[in-house]
Amino acid sequence: MSDCTDVNGDISPHKREIMNTHSKVTVVLGAQWGDEGKGKIVDMLAIDADIVCRCQRILVLLLRVENII
């Protein structure tokens, strides 16, 4: 696997100037547990992106016996 600076760093051949007009936002969402391939899609989209932000939130559901009955 290549280093992240090889893909999105200063040496990337896909580096371009930031364009202020006609800006576009791409959002990748997933609602299922496990690996849905979102990371692979984000890696492909990140090649042409000026900024990449990744957020992760783990939801924990605590079931107690008194809540089930």
mmCIF file of the N, C-alpha and C atoms, coordinates in Angstrom:
data_MODEL
# 
_entry.id   MODEL 
# 
loop_
_atom_site.group_PDB 
_atom_site.id 
_atom_site.type_symbol 
_atom_site.label_atom_id 
_atom_site.label_alt_id 
_atom_site.label_comp_id 
_atom_site.label_asym_id 
_atom_site.label_entity_id 
_atom_site.label_seq_id 
_atom_site.pdbx_PDB_ins_code 
_atom_site.Cartn_x 
_atom_site.Cartn_y 
_atom_site.Cartn_z 
_atom_site.occupancy 
_atom_site.B_iso_or_equiv 
_atom_site.pdbx_formal_charge 
_atom_site.auth_seq_id 
_atom_site.auth_comp_id 
_atom_site.auth_asym_id 
_atom_site.auth_atom_id 
_atom_site.pdbx_PDB_model_num 
ATOM 1   N N  . MET A 1 1  ? 0.851   -1.181 0.000   1.00 0.00 ? 1  MET A N  1 
ATOM 2   C CA . MET A 1 1  ? 0.000   0.000  0.000   1.00 0.00 ? 1  MET A CA 1 
ATOM 3   C C  . MET A 1 1  ? 0.892   1.238  0.000   1.00 0.00 ? 1  MET A C  1 
ATOM 4   N N  . SER A 1 2  ? 0.536   2.213  -0.791  1.00 0.00 ? 2  SER A N  1 
ATOM 5   C CA . SER A 1 2  ? 1.371   3.409  -0.899  1.00 0.00 ? 2  SER A CA 1 
ATOM 6   C C  . SER A 1 2  ? 1.147   4.348  0.278   1.00 0.00 ? 2  SER A C  1 
ATOM 7   N N  . ASP A 1 3  ? 2.143   5.149  0.519   1.00 0.00 ? 3  ASP A N  1 
ATOM 8   C CA . ASP A 1 3  ? 2.072   6.155  1.572   1.00 0.00 ? 3  ASP A CA 1 
ATOM 9   C C  . ASP A 1 3  ? 1.059   7.221  1.178   1.00 0.00 ? 3  ASP A C  1 
ATOM 10  N N  . CYS A 1 4  ? 0.336   7.783  2.151   1.00 0.00 ? 4  CYS A N  1 
ATOM 11  C CA . CYS A 1 4  ? -0.692  8.783  1.846   1.00 0.00 ? 4  CYS A CA 1 
ATOM 12  C C  . CYS A 1 4  ? -0.107  10.017 1.167   1.00 0.00 ? 4  CYS A C  1 
ATOM 13  N N  . THR A 1 5  ? 1.154   10.329 1.416   1.00 0.00 ? 5  THR A N  1 
ATOM 14  C CA . THR A 1 5  ? 1.752   11.489 0.749   1.00 0.00 ? 5  THR A CA 1 
ATOM 15  C C  . THR A 1 5  ? 2.007   11.205 -0.723  1.00 0.00 ? 5  THR A C  1 
ATOM 16  N N  . ASP A 1 6  ? 2.137   9.925  -1.088  1.00 0.00 ? 6  ASP A N  1 
ATOM 17  C CA . ASP A 1 6  ? 2.295   9.581  -2.499  1.00 0.00 ? 6  ASP A CA 1 
ATOM 18  C C  . ASP A 1 6  ? 1.013   9.865  -3.274  1.00 0.00 ? 6  ASP A C  1 
ATOM 19  N N  . VAL A 1 7  ? -0.123  9.712  -2.629  1.00 0.00 ? 7  VAL A N  1 
ATOM 20  C CA . VAL A 1 7  ? -1.407  9.896  -3.301  1.00 0.00 ? 7  VAL A CA 1 
ATOM 21  C C  . VAL A 1 7  ? -1.867  11.345 -3.237  1.00 0.00 ? 7  VAL A C  1 
ATOM 22  N N  . ASN A 1 8  ? -1.826  11.949 -2.065  1.00 0.00 ? 8  ASN A N  1 
ATOM 23  C CA . ASN A 1 8  ? -2.408  13.277 -1.881  1.00 0.00 ? 8  ASN A CA 1 
ATOM 24  C C  . ASN A 1 8  ? -1.414  14.338 -1.442  1.00 0.00 ? 8  ASN A C  1 
ATOM 25  N N  . GLY A 1 9  ? -0.150  14.001 -1.385  1.00 0.00 ? 9  GLY A N  1 
ATOM 26  C CA . GLY A 1 9  ? 0.835   14.947 -0.874  1.00 0.00 ? 9  GLY A CA 1 
ATOM 27  C C  . GLY A 1 9  ? 1.372   15.886 -1.930  1.00 0.00 ? 9  GLY A C  1 
ATOM 28  N N  . ASP A 1 10 ? 2.473   16.537 -1.601  1.00 0.00 ? 10 ASP A N  1 
ATOM 29  C CA . ASP A 1 10 ? 3.075   17.527 -2.487  1.00 0.00 ? 10 ASP A CA 1 
ATOM 30  C C  . ASP A 1 10 ? 3.628   16.923 -3.768  1.00 0.00 ? 10 ASP A C  1 
ATOM 31  N N  . ILE A 1 11 ? 3.943   15.637 -3.755  1.00 0.00 ? 11 ILE A N  1 
ATOM 32  C CA . ILE A 1 11 ? 4.537   15.026 -4.941  1.00 0.00 ? 11 ILE A CA 1 
ATOM 33  C C  . ILE A 1 11 ? 3.493   14.410 -5.868  1.00 0.00 ? 11 ILE A C  1 
ATOM 34  N N  . SER A 1 12 ? 2.231   14.578 -5.562  1.00 0.00 ? 12 SER A N  1 
ATOM 35  C CA . SER A 1 12 ? 1.165   13.994 -6.372  1.00 0.00 ? 12 SER A CA 1 
ATOM 36  C C  . SER A 1 12 ? 1.129   14.625 -7.761  1.00 0.00 ? 12 SER A C  1 
ATOM 37  N N  . PRO A 1 13 ? 1.080   13.808 -8.822  1.00 0.00 ? 13 PRO A N  1 
ATOM 38  C CA . PRO A 1 13 ? 0.988   14.359 -10.175 1.00 0.00 ? 13 PRO A CA 1 
ATOM 39  C C  . PRO A 1 13 ? -0.373  14.979 -10.462 1.00 0.00 ? 13 PRO A C  1 
ATOM 40  N N  . HIS A 1 14 ? -1.350  14.719 -9.599  1.00 0.00 ? 14 HIS A N  1 
ATOM 41  C CA . HIS A 1 14 ? -2.701  15.238 -9.796  1.00 0.00 ? 14 HIS A CA 1 
ATOM 42  C C  . HIS A 1 14 ? -2.918  16.574 -9.097  1.00 0.00 ? 14 HIS A C  1 
ATOM 43  N N  . LYS A 1 15 ? -1.871  17.135 -8.481  1.00 0.00 ? 15 LYS A N  1 
ATOM 44  C CA . LYS A 1 15 ? -1.985  18.402 -7.753  1.00 0.00 ? 15 LYS A CA 1 
ATOM 45  C C  . LYS A 1 15 ? -2.350  19.519 -8.723  1.00 0.00 ? 15 LYS A C  1 
ATOM 46  N N  . ARG A 1 16 ? -3.286  20.363 -8.345  1.00 0.00 ? 16 ARG A N  1 
ATOM 47  C CA . ARG A 1 16 ? -3.694  21.485 -9.187  1.00 0.00 ? 16 ARG A CA 1 
ATOM 48  C C  . ARG A 1 16 ? -4.008  22.683 -8.320  1.00 0.00 ? 16 ARG A C  1 
ATOM 49  N N  . GLU A 1 17 ? -4.157  23.842 -8.940  1.00 0.00 ? 17 GLU A N  1 
ATOM 50  C CA . GLU A 1 17 ? -4.487  25.051 -8.202  1.00 0.00 ? 17 GLU A CA 1 
ATOM 51  C C  . GLU A 1 17 ? -5.932  24.986 -7.727  1.00 0.00 ? 17 GLU A C  1 
ATOM 52  N N  . ILE A 1 18 ? -6.198  25.614 -6.564  1.00 0.00 ? 18 ILE A N  1 
ATOM 53  C CA . ILE A 1 18 ? -7.551  25.664 -6.029  1.00 0.00 ? 18 ILE A CA 1 
ATOM 54  C C  . ILE A 1 18 ? -8.381  26.613 -6.877  1.00 0.00 ? 18 ILE A C  1 
ATOM 55  N N  . MET A 1 19 ? -9.539  26.131 -7.308  1.00 0.00 ? 19 MET A N  1 
ATOM 56  C CA . MET A 1 19 ? -10.429 26.955 -8.118  1.00 0.00 ? 19 MET A CA 1 
ATOM 57  C C  . MET A 1 19 ? -11.565 27.454 -7.234  1.00 0.00 ? 19 MET A C  1 
ATOM 58  N N  . ASN A 1 20 ? -11.771 28.750 -7.169  1.00 0.00 ? 20 ASN A N  1 
ATOM 59  C CA . ASN A 1 20 ? -12.800 29.326 -6.312  1.00 0.00 ? 20 ASN A CA 1 
ATOM 60  C C  . ASN A 1 20 ? -14.168 29.371 -6.974  1.00 0.00 ? 20 ASN A C  1 
ATOM 61  N N  . THR A 1 21 ? -14.239 29.237 -8.275  1.00 0.00 ? 21 THR A N  1 
ATOM 62  C CA . THR A 1 21 ? -15.528 29.293 -8.958  1.00 0.00 ? 21 THR A CA 1 
ATOM 63  C C  . THR A 1 21 ? -16.014 27.888 -9.264  1.00 0.00 ? 21 THR A C  1 
ATOM 64  N N  . HIS A 1 22 ? -17.306 27.735 -9.240  1.00 0.00 ? 22 HIS A N  1 
ATOM 65  C CA . HIS A 1 22 ? -17.949 26.453 -9.542  1.00 0.00 ? 22 HIS A CA 1 
ATOM 66  C C  . HIS A 1 22 ? -17.448 25.339 -8.628  1.00 0.00 ? 22 HIS A C  1 
ATOM 67  N N  . SER A 1 23 ? -17.357 25.628 -7.348  1.00 0.00 ? 23 SER A N  1 
ATOM 68  C CA . SER A 1 23 ? -16.900 24.623 -6.391  1.00 0.00 ? 23 SER A CA 1 
ATOM 69  C C  . SER A 1 23 ? -17.941 23.527 -6.256  1.00 0.00 ? 23 SER A C  1 
ATOM 70  N N  . LYS A 1 24 ? -17.483 22.337 -5.958  1.00 0.00 ? 24 LYS A N  1 
ATOM 71  C CA . LYS A 1 24 ? -18.349 21.179 -5.867  1.00 0.00 ? 24 LYS A CA 1 
ATOM 72  C C  . LYS A 1 24 ? -17.979 20.395 -4.611  1.00 0.00 ? 24 LYS A C  1 
ATOM 73  N N  . VAL A 1 25 ? -18.975 19.836 -3.956  1.00 0.00 ? 25 VAL A N  1 
ATOM 74  C CA . VAL A 1 25 ? -18.764 19.024 -2.760  1.00 0.00 ? 25 VAL A CA 1 
ATOM 75  C C  . VAL A 1 25 ? -19.249 17.609 -3.051  1.00 0.00 ? 25 VAL A C  1 
ATOM 76  N N  . THR A 1 26 ? -18.444 16.623 -2.706  1.00 0.00 ? 26 THR A N  1 
ATOM 77  C CA . THR A 1 26 ? -18.823 15.221 -2.847  1.00 0.00 ? 26 THR A CA 1 
ATOM 78  C C  . THR A 1 26 ? -18.862 14.608 -1.458  1.00 0.00 ? 26 THR A C  1 
ATOM 79  N N  . VAL A 1 27 ? -19.978 13.967 -1.118  1.00 0.00 ? 27 VAL A N  1 
ATOM 80  C CA . VAL A 1 27 ? -20.157 13.353 0.198   1.00 0.00 ? 27 VAL A CA 1 
ATOM 81  C C  . VAL A 1 27 ? -20.369 11.857 0.001   1.00 0.00 ? 27 VAL A C  1 
ATOM 82  N N  . VAL A 1 28 ? -19.661 11.050 0.774   1.00 0.00 ? 28 VAL A N  1 
ATOM 83  C CA . VAL A 1 28 ? -19.826 9.602  0.749   1.00 0.00 ? 28 VAL A CA 1 
ATOM 84  C C  . VAL A 1 28 ? -20.385 9.198  2.103   1.00 0.00 ? 28 VAL A C  1 
ATOM 85  N N  . LEU A 1 29 ? -21.595 8.646  2.101   1.00 0.00 ? 29 LEU A N  1 
ATOM 86  C CA . LEU A 1 29 ? -22.258 8.235  3.339   1.00 0.00 ? 29 LEU A CA 1 
ATOM 87  C C  . LEU A 1 29 ? -22.494 6.732  3.335   1.00 0.00 ? 29 LEU A C  1 
ATOM 88  N N  . GLY A 1 30 ? -22.517 6.164  4.514   1.00 0.00 ? 30 GLY A N  1 
ATOM 89  C CA . GLY A 1 30 ? -22.857 4.757  4.665   1.00 0.00 ? 30 GLY A CA 1 
ATOM 90  C C  . GLY A 1 30 ? -23.546 4.556  5.997   1.00 0.00 ? 30 GLY A C  1 
ATOM 91  N N  . ALA A 1 31 ? -24.527 3.687  6.017   1.00 0.00 ? 31 ALA A N  1 
ATOM 92  C CA . ALA A 1 31 ? -25.288 3.486  7.243   1.00 0.00 ? 31 ALA A CA 1 
ATOM 93  C C  . ALA A 1 31 ? -25.142 2.079  7.794   1.00 0.00 ? 31 ALA A C  1 
ATOM 94  N N  . GLN A 1 32 ? -24.410 1.234  7.113   1.00 0.00 ? 32 GLN A N  1 
ATOM 95  C CA . GLN A 1 32 ? -24.281 -0.145 7.554   1.00 0.00 ? 32 GLN A CA 1 
ATOM 96  C C  . GLN A 1 32 ? -23.018 -0.315 8.380   1.00 0.00 ? 32 GLN A C  1 
ATOM 97  N N  . TRP A 1 33 ? -23.011 -1.379 9.144   1.00 0.00 ? 33 TRP A N  1 
ATOM 98  C CA . TRP A 1 33 ? -21.825 -1.707 9.917   1.00 0.00 ? 33 TRP A CA 1 
ATOM 99  C C  . TRP A 1 33 ? -20.810 -2.385 9.018   1.00 0.00 ? 33 TRP A C  1 
ATOM 100 N N  . GLY A 1 34 ? -19.567 -2.301 9.387   1.00 0.00 ? 34 GLY A N  1 
ATOM 101 C CA . GLY A 1 34 ? -18.523 -3.023 8.673   1.00 0.00 ? 34 GLY A CA 1 
ATOM 102 C C  . GLY A 1 34 ? -17.970 -2.263 7.489   1.00 0.00 ? 34 GLY A C  1 
ATOM 103 N N  . ASP A 1 35 ? -17.173 -2.961 6.719   1.00 0.00 ? 35 ASP A N  1 
ATOM 104 C CA . ASP A 1 35 ? -16.498 -2.357 5.572   1.00 0.00 ? 35 ASP A CA 1 
ATOM 105 C C  . ASP A 1 35 ? -17.415 -2.420 4.360   1.00 0.00 ? 35 ASP A C  1 
ATOM 106 N N  . GLU A 1 36 ? -17.914 -1.275 3.952   1.00 0.00 ? 36 GLU A N  1 
ATOM 107 C CA . GLU A 1 36 ? -18.781 -1.190 2.779   1.00 0.00 ? 36 GLU A CA 1 
ATOM 108 C C  . GLU A 1 36 ? -18.009 -0.738 1.552   1.00 0.00 ? 36 GLU A C  1 
ATOM 109 N N  . GLY A 1 37 ? -16.743 -0.482 1.702   1.00 0.00 ? 37 GLY A N  1 
ATOM 110 C CA . GLY A 1 37 ? -15.954 0.016  0.590   1.00 0.00 ? 37 GLY A CA 1 
ATOM 111 C C  . GLY A 1 37 ? -15.922 1.529  0.510   1.00 0.00 ? 37 GLY A C  1 
ATOM 112 N N  . LYS A 1 38 ? -16.450 2.206  1.549   1.00 0.00 ? 38 LYS A N  1 
ATOM 113 C CA . LYS A 1 38 ? -16.453 3.678  1.543   1.00 0.00 ? 38 LYS A CA 1 
ATOM 114 C C  . LYS A 1 38 ? -15.033 4.232  1.497   1.00 0.00 ? 38 LYS A C  1 
ATOM 115 N N  . GLY A 1 39 ? -14.121 3.614  2.209   1.00 0.00 ? 39 GLY A N  1 
ATOM 116 C CA . GLY A 1 39 ? -12.743 4.095  2.231   1.00 0.00 ? 39 GLY A CA 1 
ATOM 117 C C  . GLY A 1 39 ? -12.084 4.017  0.869   1.00 0.00 ? 39 GLY A C  1 
ATOM 118 N N  . LYS A 1 40 ? -12.374 2.952  0.123   1.00 0.00 ? 40 LYS A N  1 
ATOM 119 C CA . LYS A 1 40 ? -11.804 2.796  -1.215  1.00 0.00 ? 40 LYS A CA 1 
ATOM 120 C C  . LYS A 1 40 ? -12.357 3.849  -2.163  1.00 0.00 ? 40 LYS A C  1 
ATOM 121 N N  . ILE A 1 41 ? -13.647 4.138  -2.052  1.00 0.00 ? 41 ILE A N  1 
ATOM 122 C CA . ILE A 1 41 ? -14.263 5.168  -2.891  1.00 0.00 ? 41 ILE A CA 1 
ATOM 123 C C  . ILE A 1 41 ? -13.688 6.539  -2.549  1.00 0.00 ? 41 ILE A C  1 
ATOM 124 N N  . VAL A 1 42 ? -13.527 6.818  -1.259  1.00 0.00 ? 42 VAL A N  1 
ATOM 125 C CA . VAL A 1 42 ? -12.955 8.101  -0.839  1.00 0.00 ? 42 VAL A CA 1 
ATOM 126 C C  . VAL A 1 42 ? -11.521 8.231  -1.350  1.00 0.00 ? 42 VAL A C  1 
ATOM 127 N N  . ASP A 1 43 ? -10.752 7.147  -1.332  1.00 0.00 ? 43 ASP A N  1 
ATOM 128 C CA . ASP A 1 43 ? -9.383  7.189  -1.861  1.00 0.00 ? 43 ASP A CA 1 
ATOM 129 C C  . ASP A 1 43 ? -9.367  7.574  -3.336  1.00 0.00 ? 43 ASP A C  1 
ATOM 130 N N  . MET A 1 44 ? -10.306 7.041  -4.113  1.00 0.00 ? 44 MET A N  1 
ATOM 131 C CA . MET A 1 44 ? -10.366 7.381  -5.536  1.00 0.00 ? 44 MET A CA 1 
ATOM 132 C C  . MET A 1 44 ? -10.789 8.832  -5.742  1.00 0.00 ? 44 MET A C  1 
ATOM 133 N N  . LEU A 1 45 ? -11.769 9.295  -4.965  1.00 0.00 ? 45 LEU A N  1 
ATOM 134 C CA . LEU A 1 45 ? -12.240 10.672 -5.097  1.00 0.00 ? 45 LEU A CA 1 
ATOM 135 C C  . LEU A 1 45 ? -11.208 11.675 -4.587  1.00 0.00 ? 45 LEU A C  1 
ATOM 136 N N  . ALA A 1 46 ? -10.384 11.256 -3.634  1.00 0.00 ? 46 ALA A N  1 
ATOM 137 C CA . ALA A 1 46 ? -9.407  12.164 -3.022  1.00 0.00 ? 46 ALA A CA 1 
ATOM 138 C C  . ALA A 1 46 ? -8.304  12.579 -3.986  1.00 0.00 ? 46 ALA A C  1 
ATOM 139 N N  . ILE A 1 47 ? -8.107  11.828 -5.047  1.00 0.00 ? 47 ILE A N  1 
ATOM 140 C CA . ILE A 1 47 ? -7.060  12.171 -6.012  1.00 0.00 ? 47 ILE A CA 1 
ATOM 141 C C  . ILE A 1 47 ? -7.308  13.546 -6.613  1.00 0.00 ? 47 ILE A C  1 
ATOM 142 N N  . ASP A 1 48 ? -8.572  13.866 -6.901  1.00 0.00 ? 48 ASP A N  1 
ATOM 143 C CA . ASP A 1 48 ? -8.916  15.145 -7.524  1.00 0.00 ? 48 ASP A CA 1 
ATOM 144 C C  . ASP A 1 48 ? -9.419  16.184 -6.529  1.00 0.00 ? 48 ASP A C  1 
ATOM 145 N N  . ALA A 1 49 ? -9.389  15.884 -5.241  1.00 0.00 ? 49 ALA A N  1 
ATOM 146 C CA . ALA A 1 49 ? -9.947  16.795 -4.237  1.00 0.00 ? 49 ALA A CA 1 
ATOM 147 C C  . ALA A 1 49 ? -8.887  17.742 -3.687  1.00 0.00 ? 49 ALA A C  1 
ATOM 148 N N  . ASP A 1 50 ? -9.329  18.950 -3.336  1.00 0.00 ? 50 ASP A N  1 
ATOM 149 C CA . ASP A 1 50 ? -8.448  19.905 -2.668  1.00 0.00 ? 50 ASP A CA 1 
ATOM 150 C C  . ASP A 1 50 ? -8.397  19.637 -1.166  1.00 0.00 ? 50 ASP A C  1 
ATOM 151 N N  . ILE A 1 51 ? -9.533  19.230 -0.592  1.00 0.00 ? 51 ILE A N  1 
ATOM 152 C CA . ILE A 1 51 ? -9.634  18.954 0.843   1.00 0.00 ? 51 ILE A CA 1 
ATOM 153 C C  . ILE A 1 51 ? -10.400 17.647 1.019   1.00 0.00 ? 51 ILE A C  1 
ATOM 154 N N  . VAL A 1 52 ? -9.921  16.798 1.926   1.00 0.00 ? 52 VAL A N  1 
ATOM 155 C CA . VAL A 1 52 ? -10.610 15.555 2.258   1.00 0.00 ? 52 VAL A CA 1 
ATOM 156 C C  . VAL A 1 52 ? -10.800 15.522 3.763   1.00 0.00 ? 52 VAL A C  1 
ATOM 157 N N  . CYS A 1 53 ? -12.025 15.291 4.206   1.00 0.00 ? 53 CYS A N  1 
ATOM 158 C CA . CYS A 1 53 ? -12.342 15.199 5.630   1.00 0.00 ? 53 CYS A CA 1 
ATOM 159 C C  . CYS A 1 53 ? -13.042 13.873 5.864   1.00 0.00 ? 53 CYS A C  1 
ATOM 160 N N  . ARG A 1 54 ? -12.564 13.127 6.831   1.00 0.00 ? 54 ARG A N  1 
ATOM 161 C CA . ARG A 1 54 ? -13.175 11.845 7.138   1.00 0.00 ? 54 ARG A CA 1 
ATOM 162 C C  . ARG A 1 54 ? -13.613 11.849 8.595   1.00 0.00 ? 54 ARG A C  1 
ATOM 163 N N  . CYS A 1 55 ? -14.858 11.471 8.819   1.00 0.00 ? 55 CYS A N  1 
ATOM 164 C CA . CYS A 1 55 ? -15.408 11.417 10.174  1.00 0.00 ? 55 CYS A CA 1 
ATOM 165 C C  . CYS A 1 55 ? -15.899 10.010 10.445  1.00 0.00 ? 55 CYS A C  1 
ATOM 166 N N  . GLN A 1 56 ? -15.753 9.590  11.668  1.00 0.00 ? 56 GLN A N  1 
ATOM 167 C CA . GLN A 1 56 ? -16.216 8.272  12.050  1.00 0.00 ? 56 GLN A CA 1 
ATOM 168 C C  . GLN A 1 56 ? -16.882 8.385  13.405  1.00 0.00 ? 56 GLN A C  1 
ATOM 169 N N  . ARG A 1 57 ? -18.049 7.812  13.507  1.00 0.00 ? 57 ARG A N  1 
ATOM 170 C CA . ARG A 1 57 ? -18.761 7.810  14.779  1.00 0.00 ? 57 ARG A CA 1 
ATOM 171 C C  . ARG A 1 57 ? -19.234 6.395  15.044  1.00 0.00 ? 57 ARG A C  1 
ATOM 172 N N  . ILE A 1 58 ? -18.909 5.907  16.198  1.00 0.00 ? 58 ILE A N  1 
ATOM 173 C CA . ILE A 1 58 ? -19.296 4.558  16.582  1.00 0.00 ? 58 ILE A CA 1 
ATOM 174 C C  . ILE A 1 58 ? -20.515 4.654  17.492  1.00 0.00 ? 58 ILE A C  1 
ATOM 175 N N  . LEU A 1 59 ? -21.573 3.995  17.083  1.00 0.00 ? 59 LEU A N  1 
ATOM 176 C CA . LEU A 1 59 ? -22.792 3.986  17.882  1.00 0.00 ? 59 LEU A CA 1 
ATOM 177 C C  . LEU A 1 59 ? -22.816 2.718  18.728  1.00 0.00 ? 59 LEU A C  1 
ATOM 178 N N  . VAL A 1 60 ? -23.050 2.899  19.988  1.00 0.00 ? 60 VAL A N  1 
ATOM 179 C CA . VAL A 1 60 ? -23.101 1.771  20.903  1.00 0.00 ? 60 VAL A CA 1 
ATOM 180 C C  . VAL A 1 60 ? -24.494 1.720  21.512  1.00 0.00 ? 60 VAL A C  1 
ATOM 181 N N  . LEU A 1 61 ? -25.140 0.595  21.361  1.00 0.00 ? 61 LEU A N  1 
ATOM 182 C CA . LEU A 1 61 ? -26.468 0.405  21.923  1.00 0.00 ? 61 LEU A CA 1 
ATOM 183 C C  . LEU A 1 61 ? -26.341 -0.545 23.109  1.00 0.00 ? 61 LEU A C  1 
ATOM 184 N N  . LEU A 1 62 ? -26.688 -0.053 24.282  1.00 0.00 ? 62 LEU A N  1 
ATOM 185 C CA . LEU A 1 62 ? -26.619 -0.869 25.490  1.00 0.00 ? 62 LEU A CA 1 
ATOM 186 C C  . LEU A 1 62 ? -28.006 -1.413 25.792  1.00 0.00 ? 62 LEU A C  1 
ATOM 187 N N  . LEU A 1 63 ? -28.164 -2.710 25.697  1.00 0.00 ? 63 LEU A N  1 
ATOM 188 C CA . LEU A 1 63 ? -29.438 -3.358 26.009  1.00 0.00 ? 63 LEU A CA 1 
ATOM 189 C C  . LEU A 1 63 ? -29.357 -3.946 27.410  1.00 0.00 ? 63 LEU A C  1 
ATOM 190 N N  . ARG A 1 64 ? -30.296 -3.558 28.227  1.00 0.00 ? 64 ARG A N  1 
ATOM 191 C CA . ARG A 1 64 ? -30.378 -4.104 29.584  1.00 0.00 ? 64 ARG A CA 1 
ATOM 192 C C  . ARG A 1 64 ? -31.619 -4.973 29.670  1.00 0.00 ? 64 ARG A C  1 
ATOM 193 N N  . VAL A 1 65 ? -31.604 -5.888 30.582  1.00 0.00 ? 65 VAL A N  1 
ATOM 194 C CA . VAL A 1 65 ? -32.717 -6.828 30.722  1.00 0.00 ? 65 VAL A CA 1 
ATOM 195 C C  . VAL A 1 65 ? -34.014 -6.085 30.982  1.00 0.00 ? 65 VAL A C  1 
ATOM 196 N N  . GLU A 1 66 ? -34.001 -5.039 31.806  1.00 0.00 ? 66 GLU A N  1 
ATOM 197 C CA . GLU A 1 66 ? -35.235 -4.315 32.125  1.00 0.00 ? 66 GLU A CA 1 
ATOM 198 C C  . GLU A 1 66 ? -35.770 -3.539 30.916  1.00 0.00 ? 66 GLU A C  1 
ATOM 199 N N  . ASN A 1 67 ? -34.915 -3.193 29.946  1.00 0.00 ? 67 ASN A N  1 
ATOM 200 C CA . ASN A 1 67 ? -35.378 -2.500 28.747  1.00 0.00 ? 67 ASN A CA 1 
ATOM 201 C C  . ASN A 1 67 ? -36.018 -3.447 27.740  1.00 0.00 ? 67 ASN A C  1 
ATOM 202 N N  . ILE A 1 68 ? -35.659 -4.715 27.796  1.00 0.00 ? 68 ILE A N  1 
ATOM 203 C CA . ILE A 1 68 ? -36.201 -5.691 26.850  1.00 0.00 ? 68 ILE A CA 1 
ATOM 204 C C  . ILE A 1 68 ? -37.572 -6.172 27.294  1.00 0.00 ? 68 ILE A C  1 
ATOM 205 N N  . ILE A 1 69 ? -37.778 -6.297 28.580  1.00 0.00 ? 69 ILE A N  1 
ATOM 206 C CA . ILE A 1 69 ? -39.037 -6.857 29.104  1.00 0.00 ? 69 ILE A CA 1 
ATOM 207 C C  . ILE A 1 69 ? -40.175 -5.889 28.972  1.00 0.00 ? 69 ILE A C  1 
# 
